[in-house]
């Protein structure tokens, strides 16, 4: 058995043992997300527009992650709408910044990987860079939206008569509780993955100026920042969506 | 007097994030005009003329356009400041390894002095302003929307960033020989410092720290056991990027750091909720605490594993596309570009899941029931 298969099966066993049906759902959503990512890549290789493919993939991935993750149907619906709104805002922000910073493709540090490869590709790597940045934030958006919506749903359950103004304040309070640890999840997730690159910089004695203008590093830091911004934006947007949905629900009664 | 002081106090409390925003904007403006700080000559591109655009193709039937452009600009720093220069630049439209430039951009030059004439080639694009702008935008959003908790989150990220860089330098000094020891040890320091900043020093923080370190350690031990049992079949260390030292320990160090944040995130959530539950219902039993913790953990583990999965695997997309366009099979492309990211996600996932019983166990032992350790100590 290959290592990936063994680790995957072990993860399934652990998830089911700890979370039961929910664990099984979590494992399926992970498998599905891998499939979606791989399928998106193949579509891009067949010259479908990378940004369009990413947007469609992104919405599907958010739906799968959120609906397979949450329990309460009302709060998961709100989380989904809010996360799609964040995704669209993020795309509007990422496109101009990536055009500005031009971090697409490969840097001089990649030359070993590129040896013997043809770089006549016919795919706009600027668009691929935009897609990569969007895809890398999807997990963070989904997680933050679920956390805020679930937190607010619990507050609503315990205090059904809470005023809408207090509900909004509660949303920001839940947000302030998750932001510190979520930032560290993102920081370590990204910087852990690029440890080798930093060791390279230190080993070759890059100057500060070279590091701050380096294609790969700037691209990487931009991805961390996009993820952080998406988490920050998710807090008010999910809260407002929850308040709006509660206002609707109260009007009907 | 006292009223006056109170008013300035509340005024300060209300407006400090905006002050930081304005100061930050000035700083970004400064970075846009920092050419003098660089020793490398910088050229500001004033006009761009396209000379030619030809179709190119390779043996895999990929088609691209090769564009030649002539850039006119002026040097903005150093001895040659003010000199006008014409540079030719050739790039492929896909821009995977070469770049096309636009009017108004600044580029770094390698200047060749040839008698009295100077000629130059472009070495890199100046990206510091775009970077500074995005940092500023993130910090501004964070402070204006989240205020004090935002400031704390920012502080912990900055502290961790500095520590991270120190550890990297230390690793370089030791030629990478003890990379696992450095980053394993630093993971503990990272966790302790971050939790101190986010929670403060108390029993809850110590419990969270214990769960975080335990969870990350279990993930690595389980991974090593699986590696040994499967003889690391399908783990292609040679596909690791930017490797300048032994890849296997480096990969494990990357995995430790990568999972640390998520495991910490999760233990913080579980233990904080359980502490709140204990305050609400002081006579709750250890068994009930464990059960509620498992429920909370079960809800957050799926999304959290996906956060890391997208971080680890999405960034392999550009290289994977390059492999596919070079007529490699899907399987080979996966092995050479994505497989290590997937292995990392799976190891982190196992860590995230196993942290749940660990965090619940620690909490129920410390605060639950009559025969708990917490009670015995009092």
HADDOCK unambig.tbl for C-alpha pairs under 7 A between the chains (distance, minus, plus):
assign (segid A and resid 1 and name CA) (segid B and resid 230 and name CA) 6.34 0.50 0.50
assign (segid A and resid 2 and name CA) (segid B and resid 230 and name CA) 6.14 0.50 0.50
assign (segid A and resid 2 and name CA) (segid B and resid 233 and name CA) 5.03 0.50 0.50
assign (segid A and resid 2 and name CA) (segid B and resid 234 and name CA) 5.72 0.50 0.50
assign (segid A and resid 3 and name CA) (segid B and resid 226 and name CA) 6.88 0.50 0.50
assign (segid A and resid 3 and name CA) (segid B and resid 227 and name CA) 6.43 0.50 0.50
assign (segid A and resid 3 and name CA) (segid B and resid 230 and name CA) 5.57 0.50 0.50
assign (segid A and resid 3 and name CA) (segid B and resid 232 and name CA) 5.65 0.50 0.50
assign (segid A and resid 3 and name CA) (segid B and resid 233 and name CA) 5.53 0.50 0.50
assign (segid A and resid 3 and name CA) (segid B and resid 234 and name CA) 5.98 0.50 0.50
assign (segid A and resid 3 and name CA) (segid B and resid 235 and name CA) 6.89 0.50 0.50
assign (segid A and resid 4 and name CA) (segid B and resid 234 and name CA) 6.84 0.50 0.50
assign (segid A and resid 4 and name CA) (segid B and resid 343 and name CA) 6.07 0.50 0.50
assign (segid A and resid 7 and name CA) (segid B and resid 346 and name CA) 6.19 0.50 0.50
assign (segid A and resid 8 and name CA) (segid B and resid 346 and name CA) 6.37 0.50 0.50
assign (segid A and resid 11 and name CA) (segid B and resid 346 and name CA) 6.87 0.50 0.50
assign (segid A and resid 11 and name CA) (segid B and resid 349 and name CA) 6.75 0.50 0.50
assign (segid A and resid 11 and name CA) (segid B and resid 350 and name CA) 5.35 0.50 0.50
assign (segid A and resid 14 and name CA) (segid B and resid 350 and name CA) 6.98 0.50 0.50
assign (segid A and resid 14 and name CA) (segid B and resid 353 and name CA) 6.51 0.50 0.50
assign (segid A and resid 15 and name CA) (segid B and resid 353 and name CA) 6.19 0.50 0.50
assign (segid A and resid 18 and name CA) (segid B and resid 294 and name CA) 6.94 0.50 0.50
assign (segid A and resid 18 and name CA) (segid B and resid 298 and name CA) 6.82 0.50 0.50
assign (segid A and resid 19 and name CA) (segid B and resid 298 and name CA) 4.77 0.50 0.50
assign (segid A and resid 22 and name CA) (segid B and resid 298 and name CA) 6.61 0.50 0.50
assign (segid A and resid 23 and name CA) (segid B and resid 298 and name CA) 6.61 0.50 0.50
assign (segid A and resid 26 and name CA) (segid B and resid 302 and name CA) 4.45 0.50 0.50
assign (segid A and resid 30 and name CA) (segid B and resid 306 and name CA) 6.25 0.50 0.50
assign (segid A and resid 41 and name CA) (segid B and resid 317 and name CA) 6.92 0.50 0.50
assign (segid A and resid 41 and name CA) (segid B and resid 321 and name CA) 6.86 0.50 0.50
assign (segid A and resid 45 and name CA) (segid B and resid 321 and name CA) 6.18 0.50 0.50
assign (segid A and resid 45 and name CA) (segid B and resid 324 and name CA) 6.80 0.50 0.50
assign (segid A and resid 45 and name CA) (segid B and resid 325 and name CA) 6.71 0.50 0.50
assign (segid A and resid 65 and name CA) (segid B and resid 303 and name CA) 6.56 0.50 0.50
assign (segid A and resid 69 and name CA) (segid B and resid 299 and name CA) 6.45 0.50 0.50
assign (segid A and resid 69 and name CA) (segid B and resid 302 and name CA) 6.10 0.50 0.50
assign (segid A and resid 69 and name CA) (segid B and resid 303 and name CA) 6.50 0.50 0.50
assign (segid A and resid 70 and name CA) (segid B and resid 299 and name CA) 6.70 0.50 0.50
assign (segid A and resid 100 and name CA) (segid B and resid 130 and name CA) 6.54 0.50 0.50
assign (segid A and resid 101 and name CA) (segid B and resid 127 and name CA) 5.59 0.50 0.50
assign (segid A and resid 101 and name CA) (segid B and resid 130 and name CA) 5.61 0.50 0.50
assign (segid A and resid 104 and name CA) (segid B and resid 96 and name CA) 6.39 0.50 0.50
assign (segid A and resid 105 and name CA) (segid B and resid 95 and name CA) 6.75 0.50 0.50
assign (segid A and resid 105 and name CA) (segid B and resid 96 and name CA) 4.01 0.50 0.50
assign (segid A and resid 105 and name CA) (segid B and resid 97 and name CA) 5.86 0.50 0.50
assign (segid A and resid 105 and name CA) (segid B and resid 318 and name CA) 6.54 0.50 0.50
assign (segid A and resid 106 and name CA) (segid B and resid 96 and name CA) 5.92 0.50 0.50
assign (segid A and resid 106 and name CA) (segid B and resid 97 and name CA) 5.39 0.50 0.50
assign (segid A and resid 107 and name CA) (segid B and resid 97 and name CA) 6.78 0.50 0.50
assign (segid A and resid 109 and name CA) (segid B and resid 242 and name CA) 6.67 0.50 0.50
assign (segid A and resid 117 and name CA) (segid B and resid 326 and name CA) 6.69 0.50 0.50
assign (segid A and resid 118 and name CA) (segid B and resid 326 and name CA) 6.47 0.50 0.50
assign (segid A and resid 119 and name CA) (segid B and resid 96 and name CA) 6.77 0.50 0.50
assign (segid A and resid 120 and name CA) (segid B and resid 57 and name CA) 6.59 0.50 0.50
assign (segid A and resid 120 and name CA) (segid B and resid 58 and name CA) 6.58 0.50 0.50
assign (segid A and resid 120 and name CA) (segid B and resid 62 and name CA) 6.23 0.50 0.50
assign (segid A and resid 120 and name CA) (segid B and resid 63 and name CA) 6.48 0.50 0.50
assign (segid A and resid 120 and name CA) (segid B and resid 64 and name CA) 5.69 0.50 0.50
assign (segid A and resid 121 and name CA) (segid B and resid 62 and name CA) 5.65 0.50 0.50
assign (segid A and resid 121 and name CA) (segid B and resid 63 and name CA) 6.53 0.50 0.50
assign (segid A and resid 121 and name CA) (segid B and resid 64 and name CA) 6.26 0.50 0.50
assign (segid A and resid 121 and name CA) (segid B and resid 94 and name CA) 6.28 0.50 0.50
assign (segid A and resid 121 and name CA) (segid B and resid 325 and name CA) 6.42 0.50 0.50
assign (segid A and resid 122 and name CA) (segid B and resid 62 and name CA) 6.23 0.50 0.50
assign (segid A and resid 122 and name CA) (segid B and resid 63 and name CA) 5.29 0.50 0.50
assign (segid A and resid 122 and name CA) (segid B and resid 64 and name CA) 4.56 0.50 0.50
assign (segid A and resid 122 and name CA) (segid B and resid 94 and name CA) 5.50 0.50 0.50
assign (segid A and resid 123 and name CA) (segid B and resid 94 and name CA) 5.26 0.50 0.50
assign (segid A and resid 124 and name CA) (segid B and resid 93 and name CA) 6.94 0.50 0.50
assign (segid A and resid 124 and name CA) (segid B and resid 94 and name CA) 4.27 0.50 0.50
assign (segid A and resid 124 and name CA) (segid B and resid 95 and name CA) 6.68 0.50 0.50
assign (segid A and resid 125 and name CA) (segid B and resid 94 and name CA) 5.47 0.50 0.50
assign (segid A and resid 125 and name CA) (segid B and resid 95 and name CA) 5.85 0.50 0.50
assign (segid A and resid 125 and name CA) (segid B and resid 96 and name CA) 5.48 0.50 0.50
assign (segid A and resid 128 and name CA) (segid B and resid 318 and name CA) 6.54 0.50 0.50
assign (segid A and resid 132 and name CA) (segid B and resid 314 and name CA) 5.71 0.50 0.50
assign (segid A and resid 132 and name CA) (segid B and resid 315 and name CA) 5.94 0.50 0.50
assign (segid A and resid 132 and name CA) (segid B and resid 317 and name CA) 6.48 0.50 0.50
assign (segid A and resid 135 and name CA) (segid B and resid 310 and name CA) 6.58 0.50 0.50
assign (segid A and resid 135 and name CA) (segid B and resid 314 and name CA) 5.88 0.50 0.50
assign (segid A and resid 136 and name CA) (segid B and resid 310 and name CA) 4.85 0.50 0.50
assign (segid A and resid 136 and name CA) (segid B and resid 311 and name CA) 4.82 0.50 0.50
assign (segid A and resid 136 and name CA) (segid B and resid 314 and name CA) 5.23 0.50 0.50
assign (segid A and resid 136 and name CA) (segid B and resid 315 and name CA) 6.92 0.50 0.50
assign (segid A and resid 138 and name CA) (segid B and resid 310 and name CA) 6.78 0.50 0.50
assign (segid A and resid 139 and name CA) (segid B and resid 303 and name CA) 6.72 0.50 0.50
assign (segid A and resid 139 and name CA) (segid B and resid 306 and name CA) 5.14 0.50 0.50
assign (segid A and resid 139 and name CA) (segid B and resid 307 and name CA) 3.75 0.50 0.50
assign (segid A and resid 139 and name CA) (segid B and resid 310 and name CA) 5.89 0.50 0.50
assign (segid A and resid 140 and name CA) (segid B and resid 307 and name CA) 5.06 0.50 0.50
assign (segid A and resid 142 and name CA) (segid B and resid 303 and name CA) 6.71 0.50 0.50
assign (segid A and resid 143 and name CA) (segid B and resid 303 and name CA) 5.00 0.50 0.50
assign (segid A and resid 143 and name CA) (segid B and resid 304 and name CA) 6.35 0.50 0.50
assign (segid A and resid 176 and name CA) (segid B and resid 146 and name CA) 6.36 0.50 0.50
assign (segid A and resid 176 and name CA) (segid B and resid 149 and name CA) 5.42 0.50 0.50
assign (segid A and resid 179 and name CA) (segid B and resid 153 and name CA) 6.52 0.50 0.50
assign (segid A and resid 180 and name CA) (segid B and resid 152 and name CA) 6.85 0.50 0.50
assign (segid A and resid 180 and name CA) (segid B and resid 153 and name CA) 4.21 0.50 0.50
assign (segid A and resid 180 and name CA) (segid B and resid 198 and name CA) 6.20 0.50 0.50
assign (segid A and resid 181 and name CA) (segid B and resid 265 and name CA) 4.87 0.50 0.50
assign (segid A and resid 182 and name CA) (segid B and resid 265 and name CA) 6.26 0.50 0.50
assign (segid A and resid 183 and name CA) (segid B and resid 153 and name CA) 6.64 0.50 0.50
assign (segid A and resid 184 and name CA) (segid B and resid 157 and name CA) 6.56 0.50 0.50
assign (segid A and resid 184 and name CA) (segid B and resid 261 and name CA) 5.22 0.50 0.50
assign (segid A and resid 185 and name CA) (segid B and resid 261 and name CA) 3.86 0.50 0.50
assign (segid A and resid 185 and name CA) (segid B and resid 262 and name CA) 4.71 0.50 0.50
assign (segid A and resid 185 and name CA) (segid B and resid 265 and name CA) 6.48 0.50 0.50
assign (segid A and resid 188 and name CA) (segid B and resid 257 and name CA) 5.68 0.50 0.50
assign (segid A and resid 188 and name CA) (segid B and resid 258 and name CA) 5.13 0.50 0.50
assign (segid A and resid 188 and name CA) (segid B and resid 260 and name CA) 6.82 0.50 0.50
assign (segid A and resid 188 and name CA) (segid B and resid 261 and name CA) 5.36 0.50 0.50
assign (segid A and resid 189 and name CA) (segid B and resid 258 and name CA) 4.23 0.50 0.50
assign (segid A and resid 189 and name CA) (segid B and resid 259 and name CA) 6.76 0.50 0.50
assign (segid A and resid 189 and name CA) (segid B and resid 261 and name CA) 6.74 0.50 0.50
assign (segid A and resid 189 and name CA) (segid B and resid 308 and name CA) 6.24 0.50 0.50
assign (segid A and resid 189 and name CA) (segid B and resid 311 and name CA) 6.60 0.50 0.50
assign (segid A and resid 190 and name CA) (segid B and resid 311 and name CA) 6.49 0.50 0.50
assign (segid A and resid 192 and name CA) (segid B and resid 254 and name CA) 4.63 0.50 0.50
assign (segid A and resid 192 and name CA) (segid B and resid 255 and name CA) 6.73 0.50 0.50
assign (segid A and resid 192 and name CA) (segid B and resid 257 and name CA) 4.79 0.50 0.50
assign (segid A and resid 192 and name CA) (segid B and resid 258 and name CA) 4.64 0.50 0.50
assign (segid A and resid 193 and name CA) (segid B and resid 254 and name CA) 5.60 0.50 0.50
assign (segid A and resid 193 and name CA) (segid B and resid 258 and name CA) 6.36 0.50 0.50
assign (segid A and resid 193 and name CA) (segid B and resid 312 and name CA) 6.72 0.50 0.50
assign (segid A and resid 195 and name CA) (segid B and resid 254 and name CA) 6.13 0.50 0.50
assign (segid A and resid 196 and name CA) (segid B and resid 242 and name CA) 5.64 0.50 0.50
assign (segid A and resid 196 and name CA) (segid B and resid 243 and name CA) 5.74 0.50 0.50
assign (segid A and resid 197 and name CA) (segid B and resid 242 and name CA) 5.43 0.50 0.50
assign (segid A and resid 198 and name CA) (segid B and resid 168 and name CA) 6.87 0.50 0.50
assign (segid A and resid 199 and name CA) (segid B and resid 168 and name CA) 5.81 0.50 0.50
assign (segid A and resid 199 and name CA) (segid B and resid 172 and name CA) 6.78 0.50 0.50
assign (segid A and resid 200 and name CA) (segid B and resid 242 and name CA) 6.63 0.50 0.50
assign (segid A and resid 200 and name CA) (segid B and resid 244 and name CA) 6.38 0.50 0.50
assign (segid A and resid 202 and name CA) (segid B and resid 168 and name CA) 6.98 0.50 0.50
assign (segid A and resid 202 and name CA) (segid B and resid 169 and name CA) 6.13 0.50 0.50
assign (segid A and resid 202 and name CA) (segid B and resid 172 and name CA) 6.55 0.50 0.50
assign (segid A and resid 203 and name CA) (segid B and resid 172 and name CA) 5.88 0.50 0.50
assign (segid A and resid 212 and name CA) (segid B and resid 128 and name CA) 5.67 0.50 0.50
assign (segid A and resid 213 and name CA) (segid B and resid 126 and name CA) 5.70 0.50 0.50
assign (segid A and resid 213 and name CA) (segid B and resid 127 and name CA) 4.78 0.50 0.50
assign (segid A and resid 213 and name CA) (segid B and resid 128 and name CA) 5.43 0.50 0.50
assign (segid A and resid 218 and name CA) (segid B and resid 131 and name CA) 6.57 0.50 0.50
assign (segid A and resid 225 and name CA) (segid B and resid 135 and name CA) 6.83 0.50 0.50
assign (segid A and resid 225 and name CA) (segid B and resid 138 and name CA) 6.47 0.50 0.50
assign (segid A and resid 229 and name CA) (segid B and resid 138 and name CA) 5.69 0.50 0.50
assign (segid A and resid 232 and name CA) (segid B and resid 142 and name CA) 6.32 0.50 0.50
